[in-house]
Amino acid sequence: MTTDPHPWAASLDGLYTQVWQRLVRGVGDRHAPARHPTFATVSPDGWPEARTVVLRGADRADAVVEVHTDLQSAKVAALRANPRAALHIWEASAHLQIRLGVTVTILSGDAVAQIWARVPDPSRQSYGTTPAPGQPIADALAYDKPGDPASFAVLRCMVQAMDVVHLGPQHRRAAFTRADGWAGQWLAP
């Protein structure tokens, strides 16, 4: 009999705890897989859109994760039309897939001024791109990145549901929802 190298995957509580430990680690460790989740929205005209983002906050107690973005980005337009999104993380070394279903609040201006003050100067260039992100340009470098605090936003993502898959000697899958207090339910993988 093969021993599972990830005994935490054997219980709902262990799996849920691992998810949050990995999310929190992703905020502070730039090499952690959770640092760069895929963030998916649906465009205002109904097309799925997925992109890599940087995880900037994770709070287990409130079941919230945060991402920073430019207010002019397509993801903000998509979230204004439909404030639901999904985040996907694959942790190869743990054989763990994490999918989060979230509702998103877009915070900007005075609500994020203290966060902007802590954004390092090189990172500030990601906010306020001219022309706006995704707009056509004449050549590859025909844009300016002034670092505009008026374009900085925090996407506060309230986790509503988690779908977690562990691919071990015996695959396991579980769903966790805010609605049931994160009690968890095993699912067929």
Summary of the structure (lengths in Angstrom):
residues: 189
radius of gyration: 18.1
end to end distance: 20.5
largest distance: 61.5
contacts: 553
relative contact order: 0.20
helix: 29%
strand: 37%
